[in-house]
Every structure is written in structure tokens, then in C-alpha cells.
Amino acid sequence: MSQTQTTEPQPAGPLTLQYRSDGPDEAPVLILGPSLGTTWHMWDRQIPELVRQWRVVRFDLPGHGGAPAQPATSVAELTDRLLATLDELGVQRFGYAGCSIGGAIGTDLALRAPHRLASLALIASSPRFGTADEFRQRGVIVRTNGLDPMARTAPERWFTPGFAAAQPAIVEWAVQMVRTTDAASYVGACEALASFDVRADLGRVGVPTLVLVGSEDRVTGPAEARHLVAGIPDARLAVVPGASHLAPVEQPAAVTDLLVRHFSTSWHSVSDSSTGMAALAAPPVVPALAAPAAPAPAAHAVPPGAAVPAGPGDTAAPHAAALHAPGAVAHAPGAAAHAPGAALHGPGAVPPGAAPAGAVPPGAVPAGTVPVPVPAPGGAPHAAAAPGAAQAAAAHTAGPLVAEPAAAGRPDPYDAGMKVRREVLGDAHVDRAMAAADDFSGDFQELITRYAWGEVWTREGLDRRTRSAVTLTALVAGGHLDELAFHTRAALRNGLSPAEIKEVLLQTAVYCGVPAANSAFRVARRVILEETTPEA
């Protein structure tokens, strides 16, 4: 393999992402995706070890790390920009590891471009990140106050208290990284996370997948990780002790070891080329799992962290990492390279590439555990279809179900109306309204969902900011103060700033009357304070 090459950071175009490449040009390509508010530097301490085997390409989200401020408001759009970037690089097939929103991009890749993905690692990720309301609320706070509130609270979201106290330089690095992010791009990423929900689609992920999470992660913790493992066929779970949300920063050696073992043993090849730069194969109708490649023999016998350069945080205790499979504990060849106490788990009897019974190195099995025998060669392949796979395949082949158009030839606008209603007013408000509906008021809730939200709010003639301004004016004119309160919240979510709402209400004082505007200012001021005050 040739000498490691490093490219200078490459700026993004309108439809691509800023990136950096490290490692031999002819090596297989491994992509690393960042978390919201971070830059590609969150992976710095993984690079020395990873470039031994891979050409590593890291990218920045729009407006992060000095990248052009070209906000993307959906995970699919970020995925498309990444694929366009890789097309420009000539990279057709690759492995992918992503943290948080970077993990969401990885899941989207597995669902929409499985023919390009060789193996996948989802770190601190989830099939749905909290609630849409939480991320849209975060967007309101950033639009009003800038990124300082997010920067000040980043350390407690990203690191364990002990690490934050012991590593003040890394904490300051994290704060500055968020503070220097473009606010509009950060809000766009919040919108992307608000609308991301692939819970119903996890069964279609057909690439070898490792789900990795810090044991102390309070943002997307072990519960979310288990949801991913339960839904993705043959996914494996790795829990990193003593790590929070940014596990690659807080426990770099343990995370590096897990990534090296996963991508070394679970690279799903489709061509003779090892570089990932072969011509694209036609995407299969249904993504199919193939047996993982045999593990690389000697490359992983290095103790965790041995090749990771000294730096802040390297004085931590030895890193333990657990790879879990319900009801099974097994160890891959090279288990001597595992951190102390490491255990390997995954759905089914044994993880890919596990050693036969009796071949486990001494000390590899934690005390009190019993190795699970691996089927002899010629036994059932690891890629056997999970229960329900046939049904999922049939559903995928048949295509999505489409509601029959109404008799008049137009689709029913109810579903589109409910989607917009939730996006504008928030899930909590809509859930309360729908829960309160009964035989008397249910028809009215259906009517406003179908016609107000499905017919009018979905029209393309005005954007949502303008519709919110018009709605506020109409509510002031009619004296509908209760409705004004939740439409003030909606206006903030739709992108109106408090200053713009003030201008709308000043305009209503002229045309709707001072008394009406006076009452409106009281209501709007209360709501704006509630919605835009950062957490202490």
C-alpha cells in the first residue's frame, strides 16, 4: 500500500459538502460523518489507525467548520449532497460511520443507496431523534438568541461530567466549535432532525451494521441504540462504558477499535475492486445481506489505543467496549485486541466472523459468561432472512401503498393537512386537539385538517412565514386571542423572528385598532418569552 496521502480541505459547491481526505488513494474508502454542531475534527483521533487500511473521507455539515452557509433542511438533502460529493471524487462504493445526525445520514444511505454502501456504523444515533417539537423549539431559540445558548450547554450534552472536569481544553474546543457555526445552517439541521423518522423502515436496511453508543449518553442513549438493533436485520450493538454523546472524542481508543473490527470483518463486497471506485452495480430490488468477509488476521492484535497519538483525554482508564447480541456472547478472531471486558453481541446466535468454540483467546471471555458455539462451515449462513423478511421484500417489490384518489379525481388532502398542521403547530398541540375530539367536535377537527391545513396551508403561492404573518393579522382583527397564542408559536417555528412579529402587530394597530393590538401584544409577548428563553 502506498504512502498515506492527505488532501487539503475542499470547499463545497451549492450541492456538495466540504470534505477532507486522508489515507492511500487506492485503499477502500471509509466515510466519517459528524454530529450536529461539530466539524470533521471530532474524528481526529481515529485517523492515525484508520488510514492504515482505508482512505478516510470526512465531511462538514453546511455552515459548520467554515463550510459555505447553504442550509439543508432534510436528512435526504444532506445525503444527496454527500453522494454528489463522492461522485465528484469518483468514489462509488464505501463504508460509512456517522455520529448523531451523521448516523441519520448513514441510515438514509442504507435505505436509498444500498448498492453503494459496503458496511455501516451508526454512532449515538436513533431512528427518530427526540420529538419534532424539541428540534423546532431549538431552532426558535437559535434564531432569536444565536448559537451562544447551544454552545454553553454543549459540554453537558456531549461529555460525561468527569471528562468535562478533567479536560477543560476539549470542553473549550467544543464550545468554540458550536459558537462559530452558521446559525441558519444549524437551524436547517435542526429542521432535518425534526422531520427524520425511519422507525417503520429499519427492516429494509440490508448492509452489515454496527450500532455504537456511549453508556452515559443522555441525548441518544442505549434505549435508542437498542431500537435500531431491534429493527435492523443482524445489526450488532456496542456499548462504550464511560462515554456520552461524542464517544469518538471521549473514548477514542475504544471507538477506534470497534470501528476497525467492524469494517475489517463486515465489508460487503460486490466487485473485484477494493477501492470502491468500480462502476456502479444496478441497485437490487430488495437489499440482501451477504455473509461478512473473513476478519483480517493480524491487523487487530494491537491493544486498543496503541496507535492513537497522545493527546487530551489519553490518560483515561483502559477502554472497555461491549458488542452485544440478545442471548449470545462471542468473540471475533483478534479478541486479544479488545479493550478489557469487551463482549461481542448481536441478534441471532453469533455475530459475523465469530470464532469456533474453543478458539477464543484466553481471557477474552468476561468472567461468568459462556462462549456460544458457532455453526460449523456449511451451516446456516449468517445472512439468513430475519422473520418477516419475505413480507418486507414483497412489500418493497410491490412499491408503496397509494391511497385511491377521491371520486372527483383529486387525492384526499387529509394526510397532507395533518403533516403540515403538525409541522406548524407542533405535535403536542395537535395531539391535545385530537385527543379532546369527541362525537361532537371530531368532524370539526377533520374539517380543519382537511381544508384549512390540507387545502390552503399546502398551497405554493405563499411561503409559511408569509402565511403566519397573514394569520396573525387576521386573528388580531377578529379578537381571537387564544388562537393568537398558538399561532404566535407557529410563527416562530415558521421562521418569523420576534422583531418581525412585533412589526406585524404594529401594522395591525393601524388597521385593526389600538385596543385589539394592545391585547395582541400582551399575548404575543408572553408566548415569545416562553419560546425563546434558553434553558438556564
C-alpha positions in Angstrom: 0.0 0.0 0.0 1.4 3.4 -0.9 2.3 6.2 1.5 -0.6 7.9 3.2 -1.8 10.9 1.3 -3.7 13.9 2.8 -5.7 16.4 0.7 -6.3 19.9 1.7 -9.8 20.7 2.9 -12.0 21.0 -0.2 -14.8 23.7 -0.2 -18.4 22.8 -1.0 -20.4 23.8 -4.0 -24.1 24.5 -3.9 -25.0 20.8 -4.0 -21.9 19.3 -2.4 -20.2 19.2 1.0 -16.8 20.4 2.3 -14.6 17.5 2.8 -11.1 16.3 3.7 -9.4 13.0 2.5 -6.6 11.1 4.4 -5.0 7.8 3.5 -3.8 5.8 0.4 -5.6 6.7 -2.8 -6.0 3.0 -3.8 -7.4 1.9 -0.4 -11.1 1.1 0.2 -13.0 4.3 1.1 -14.4 4.9 4.6 -16.6 8.0 5.1 -17.0 9.6 8.6 -20.0 11.8 9.3 -20.1 14.4 12.0 -22.6 15.3 14.8 -24.7 18.5 14.8 -22.6 21.4 15.9 -19.3 19.6 15.3 -16.7 19.5 12.4 -14.7 16.8 10.9 -12.1 17.3 13.7 -14.3 15.3 16.0 -12.7 12.3 14.3 -9.1 13.4 14.5 -8.0 10.8 17.0 -9.4 7.9 14.9 -7.5 8.9 11.8 -3.9 7.5 12.5 -5.3 4.0 13.0 -8.0 4.1 10.2 -5.7 5.2 7.5 -3.6 2.0 7.9 -6.4 0.2 6.0 -8.7 2.9 4.4 -8.8 6.1 2.5 -10.8 8.2 5.0 -13.0 11.0 3.8 -14.5 13.3 6.4 -17.1 16.0 5.6 -18.6 19.0 7.3 -22.3 19.8 7.5 -23.3 23.1 5.7 -22.2 26.2 7.7 -20.0 24.1 10.1 -16.2 24.4 10.2 -16.2 27.3 7.8 -18.2 25.4 5.2 -20.4 27.6 3.0 -23.7 28.6 4.7 -26.0 26.7 2.4 -28.6 25.2 4.8 -30.2 21.8 4.2 -33.5 21.2 5.9 -33.8 17.4 5.5 -31.6 14.4 6.0 -32.3 13.3 2.5 -30.9 16.5 1.1 -27.7 16.1 3.2 -27.4 12.5 1.9 -27.8 13.7 -1.7 -25.1 16.4 -1.2 -22.8 13.7 0.2 -23.4 11.4 -2.7 -22.8 14.3 -5.2 -19.5 15.0 -3.4 -18.5 11.3 -3.6 -19.4 11.3 -7.3 -17.0 14.2 -7.9 -14.3 12.2 -6.1 -15.0 9.2 -8.2 -16.0 7.1 -5.2 -18.8 4.7 -6.0 -18.7 2.2 -3.1 -17.7 2.9 0.5 -18.1 2.1 4.2 -19.8 4.7 6.3 -19.7 5.7 10.0 -21.7 8.6 11.3 -22.4 10.2 14.7 -25.8 11.6 15.6 -27.1 13.4 12.5 -24.2 11.8 10.7 -25.8 8.5 11.8 -29.1 9.6 10.3 -27.4 10.2 7.0 -25.9 6.7 7.2 -29.3 5.2 7.7 -30.7 7.2 4.8 -27.8 5.9 2.7 -28.7 2.3 3.6 -32.3 2.9 2.7 -31.9 4.9 -0.5 -28.5 3.9 -1.9 -27.8 0.4 -0.6 -25.9 -0.5 -3.7 -23.2 2.0 -2.8 -22.8 1.1 0.9 -20.4 -1.7 1.9 -20.8 -1.5 5.6 -22.4 0.8 8.2 -21.7 2.1 11.7 -24.3 4.2 13.5 -22.9 6.1 16.5 -25.1 7.9 19.1 -27.9 7.6 16.5 -31.6 6.9 16.5 -34.4 6.1 14.1 -36.1 9.3 15.4 -34.3 12.0 17.4 -36.5 13.0 20.3 -39.6 14.8 19.0 -40.1 17.2 16.2 -41.2 19.8 18.7 -37.9 19.7 20.5 -35.8 20.4 17.5 -38.1 23.1 16.1 -38.0 24.7 19.5 -34.2 24.6 19.4 -34.4 26.4 16.0 -36.6 29.1 17.5 -34.1 29.7 20.3 -31.1 29.9 17.9 -32.9 32.3 15.5 -33.7 34.5 18.4 -30.5 34.3 20.6 -27.9 33.0 18.2 -25.8 29.9 19.0 -24.4 31.0 22.3 -27.1 29.1 24.3 -26.3 25.9 22.3 -22.6 26.4 22.8 -22.8 26.9 26.5 -24.9 23.7 27.0 -22.9 21.6 24.5 -20.4 20.1 27.1 -23.2 18.7 29.3 -24.9 17.1 26.3 -21.7 15.7 24.7 -19.5 14.6 27.6 -19.7 12.9 31.0 -19.2 15.3 34.0 -15.9 13.6 34.9 -14.4 14.0 31.4 -15.6 17.6 31.2 -13.9 18.4 34.5 -10.7 16.7 33.6 -10.4 18.0 30.1 -11.1 21.8 30.1 -9.3 22.3 26.8 -11.5 19.8 25.0 -14.6 21.4 26.5 -13.5 24.9 25.3 -12.8 23.4 21.8 -16.4 22.1 21.8 -17.9 25.4 22.9 -16.0 27.3 20.2 -16.9 24.8 17.5 -20.6 25.4 18.1 -20.2 29.1 18.6 -18.6 29.5 15.2 -21.2 27.5 13.3 -23.5 29.4 11.0 -26.9 29.9 12.8 -29.1 29.4 9.8 -27.3 26.2 8.8 -27.6 24.9 12.4 -31.4 25.7 12.3 -31.6 23.9 9.0 -30.0 20.8 10.5 -32.5 21.0 13.4 -35.3 21.0 10.9 -33.7 18.0 9.2 -33.7 16.1 12.5 -37.2 17.2 13.4 -38.6 15.6 10.2 -36.4 12.4 10.4 -38.3 9.3 11.3 -37.3 5.9 9.8 -38.8 3.7 12.5 -41.0 1.9 10.1 -38.2 1.4 7.5 -35.4 -0.2 9.6 -36.2 -3.7 8.4 -35.1 -2.6 4.9 -31.5 -1.8 6.0 -29.6 -4.6 4.3 -25.9 -3.8 4.9 -23.8 -5.1 7.8 -24.5 -2.6 10.6 -22.8 -1.8 13.9 -24.7 0.3 16.4 -22.4 2.0 18.8 -23.4 4.1 21.9 -21.9 5.6 25.0 -23.3 4.1 28.2 -23.8 7.6 29.6 -25.3 9.2 26.5 -28.4 11.2 27.6 -29.1 12.6 24.1 -29.4 9.4 22.1 -28.6 6.7 24.6 -28.7 2.9 24.9 -32.5 2.8 24.6 -32.4 4.4 21.1 -29.5 2.2 20.1 -31.5 -1.0 21.1 -34.4 0.3 19.0 -32.0 0.4 16.0 -30.6 -3.1 16.7 -34.1 -4.5 17.1 -35.2 -3.1 13.8 -32.1 -3.6 11.6 -31.6 -7.2 10.5 -28.5 -8.7 12.0 -27.3 -5.4 13.5 -24.9 -5.6 16.4 -24.7 -3.4 19.4 -21.6 -1.9 21.0 -21.9 -0.1 24.3 -18.8 2.0 25.3 -18.5 2.5 29.0 -17.7 5.9 30.4 -18.7 7.8 27.2 -21.5 10.2 26.5 -22.8 11.5 23.1 -19.4 12.3 21.5 -18.0 8.9 22.2 -15.3 9.2 19.5 -13.9 12.2 21.3 -14.3 11.0 24.9 -13.2 7.3 24.4 -11.2 7.4 21.2 -9.3 4.2 21.6 -12.4 2.1 22.3 -14.3 3.6 19.4 -11.4 3.2 17.0 -11.0 -0.5 18.0 -14.7 -1.2 17.4 -14.7 0.6 14.0 -11.6 -1.2 12.8 -13.0 -4.6 13.8 -16.4 -3.9 12.3 -15.2 -2.6 8.9 -12.5 -5.3 8.7 -14.9 -8.2 9.2 -18.1 -6.8 7.7 -17.2 -5.3 4.4 -19.9 -6.3 1.9 -18.0 -6.6 -1.4 -19.7 -6.6 -4.8 -16.8 -6.3 -7.1 -13.1 -7.3 -7.5 -12.0 -3.7 -6.8 -11.0 -2.9 -3.2 -11.0 0.8 -3.7 -14.7 1.4 -4.0 -14.2 3.1 -7.3 -15.6 0.4 -9.7 -18.6 1.1 -11.9 -21.9 1.1 -10.0 -23.9 -2.1 -9.9 -27.6 -1.8 -10.5 -29.4 -1.4 -7.2 -31.2 -4.6 -6.1 -34.9 -4.6 -5.8 -34.6 -5.7 -2.2 -31.3 -5.1 -0.3 -29.9 -8.5 0.6 -27.5 -9.4 3.3 -24.3 -11.3 2.3 -22.0 -13.2 4.7 -19.4 -10.8 6.0 -15.8 -11.1 4.7 -13.3 -13.0 6.8 -11.7 -10.9 9.5 -8.3 -9.5 8.8 -5.8 -11.6 10.9 -3.0 -9.6 12.4 -4.1 -6.0 11.9 -6.2 -6.0 15.1 -3.9 -7.6 17.5 -2.8 -4.2 18.6 -4.1 -3.2 22.0 -6.8 -0.5 21.9 -5.4 2.9 21.5 -1.8 1.8 20.8 -1.7 3.7 17.5 -3.7 6.7 18.8 -1.4 9.6 19.4 -1.2 11.1 22.9 -3.5 14.0 23.5 -6.1 15.3 25.8 -8.0 12.5 27.3 -5.5 9.7 26.7 -4.8 9.4 30.4 -8.2 7.8 30.9 -8.5 4.3 32.2 -8.3 1.4 29.7 -11.3 1.4 27.4 -13.8 -1.4 27.6 -16.3 -1.9 24.8 -19.2 -4.4 24.5 -20.6 -5.8 21.3 -24.0 -7.4 22.3 -26.4 -9.9 20.8 -29.5 -10.9 22.6 -28.8 -14.0 24.5 -25.3 -14.6 23.0 -21.7 -13.7 23.8 -19.0 -14.5 21.3 -15.6 -13.1 20.3 -14.1 -12.5 16.9 -10.6 -13.5 15.9 -8.2 -11.0 17.3 -10.1 -10.7 20.5 -6.8 -10.0 22.3 -7.1 -6.6 20.7 -10.4 -5.9 22.5 -10.5 -3.5 25.4 -10.6 -5.2 28.8 -14.0 -6.7 29.5 -15.1 -6.4 25.8 -18.0 -8.6 24.8 -19.5 -9.1 21.4 -23.3 -9.3 20.9 -25.8 -9.3 18.0 -29.2 -10.7 17.1 -29.1 -14.3 16.4 -26.7 -17.0 17.7 -23.4 -15.5 16.7 -22.0 -12.3 15.2 -20.4 -12.2 11.8 -16.9 -13.7 11.8 -17.1 -15.2 15.3 -14.5 -17.8 16.1 -15.5 -21.5 16.6 -16.0 -22.8 20.1 -12.6 -23.4 21.8 -10.8 -20.8 19.6 -11.4 -17.9 21.9 -8.1 -16.5 23.2 -7.5 -16.8 26.9 -9.0 -14.0 28.9 -11.3 -12.9 26.0 -14.5 -14.0 27.7 -15.6 -12.0 30.7 -15.9 -13.8 33.9 -19.3 -15.5 34.3 -20.0 -15.8 30.6 -20.1 -18.9 28.4 -19.0 -18.8 24.7 -21.7 -19.7 22.3 -20.6 -22.3 19.7 -20.6 -21.2 16.1 -22.2 -23.4 13.4 -19.6 -25.4 11.5 -18.8 -24.4 7.9 -21.7 -25.2 5.7 -24.2 -24.4 8.4 -26.9 -21.8 8.1 -25.4 -18.6 6.7 -25.3 -15.5 8.9 -27.4 -13.7 6.3 -30.4 -15.9 6.8 -33.5 -13.8 6.4 -35.0 -12.5 9.6 -38.6 -13.2 10.5 -40.8 -11.1 8.3 -38.1 -10.6 5.6 -40.3 -12.2 3.0 -43.2 -9.9 3.8 -40.9 -6.9 3.8 -39.5 -8.0 0.4 -42.9 -8.4 -1.1 -44.0 -5.0 0.2 -40.8 -3.4 -1.2 -41.2 -5.0 -4.6 -44.9 -4.0 -4.8 -44.0 -0.4 -4.1 -45.6 2.0 -1.6 -49.2 1.8 -1.0 -51.0 4.7 -2.5 -54.5 5.8 -1.4 -57.1 5.6 -4.1 -57.9 9.1 -5.4 -61.2 10.6 -4.5 -64.2 10.2 -6.8 -63.6 13.7 -8.2 -60.1 12.6 -9.3 -58.3 14.5 -6.5 -56.4 12.9 -3.7 -57.8 13.3 -0.2 -55.8 16.2 1.4 -56.3 15.0 5.0 -52.8 13.3 5.3 -51.0 16.3 3.8 -53.0 18.6 6.0 -52.2 16.6 9.2 -48.5 16.7 8.2 -48.4 20.4 7.8 -50.6 21.0 10.9 -48.1 19.1 13.0 -45.1 20.9 11.5 -46.6 24.3 12.0 -48.4 23.9 15.4 -46.3 21.1 16.9 -47.1 17.5 17.8 -48.0 18.4 21.4 -50.7 20.9 20.4 -52.2 18.7 17.6 -52.2 15.6 19.9 -54.1 17.6 22.6 -56.6 18.8 20.0 -57.2 15.3 18.5 -57.4 13.7 22.0 -60.0 16.2 23.1 -62.1 15.5 20.0 -65.3 13.5 20.5 -68.5 12.7 18.6 -69.5 16.4 18.8 -66.2 18.0 17.8 -64.4 15.3 15.8 -66.0 16.3 12.5 -64.7 19.8 13.0 -61.2 18.6 13.7 -61.3 16.6 10.5 -62.7 19.6 8.5 -59.9 22.0 9.6 -57.2 19.4 9.0 -58.5 18.6 5.5 -59.4 22.0 4.3 -57.5 24.7 6.3 -54.3 22.7 6.5 -54.6 20.3 3.6 -56.1 22.7 1.0 -54.8 26.2 2.0 -51.6 25.9 4.0 -50.2 23.4 1.5 -50.6 25.8 -1.5 -47.4 27.0 -3.1 -48.5 30.6 -3.7 -47.1 31.8 -0.3 -44.4 30.5 1.9 -45.1 29.6 5.5 -43.6 32.7 7.0 -45.9 34.9 4.9 -48.9 32.7 5.8 -48.1 33.1 9.5 -47.9 36.9 9.2 -51.3 37.0 7.4 -52.8 34.6 10.1 -51.6 36.8 13.0 -53.2 39.8 11.4 -56.5 38.1 10.8 -56.6 36.8 14.4 -55.9 40.2 15.8 -58.6 41.7 13.7 -61.1 39.1 14.9 -60.0 39.3 18.5 -59.2 35.6 18.7 -56.6 35.8 21.4 -56.5 32.1 22.3 -55.8 31.2 18.6 -53.3 34.1 18.5 -51.2 32.5 21.2 -50.6 29.2 19.5 -50.2 30.9 16.1 -47.5 33.1 17.6 -45.7 29.9 18.5 -46.3 28.7 15.0 -45.0 31.9 13.5 -41.7 31.5 15.5 -41.4 27.9 14.2 -42.1 29.1 10.7 -39.1 31.4 10.8 -40.6 34.8 11.9 -38.3 36.5 14.4 -39.7 38.3 17.5 -38.8 41.6 15.8 -40.9 40.6 12.7 -43.8 39.6 14.8 -43.6 43.0 16.5 -43.8 44.7 13.1 -46.8 42.7 12.2 -48.6 43.7 15.4 -47.7 47.4 14.9 -49.2 47.1 11.5 -52.4 45.7 13.0 -52.6 48.7 15.4 -53.1 50.9 12.4 -55.6 48.8 10.5 -57.3 46.7 13.2 -57.4 49.2 16.1 -55.1 50.1 19.0 -57.2 48.2 21.6 -57.0 45.0 19.6 -53.3 45.4 19.1 -52.8 46.1 22.8 -54.3 42.8 23.7 -52.4 41.1 21.0 -49.0 42.5 22.2 -49.7 41.1 25.7 -50.4 37.6 24.4 -47.6 37.6 21.9 -45.0 38.9 24.4 -45.8 36.2 26.9 -45.5 33.5 24.2 -42.3 34.9 22.8 -40.7 34.9 26.2 -41.7 31.3 26.8 -40.5 30.1 23.5 -37.2 32.0 23.1 -35.8 31.9 26.7 -32.9 29.4 26.7 -32.6 26.8 29.4 -30.6 28.0 32.4 
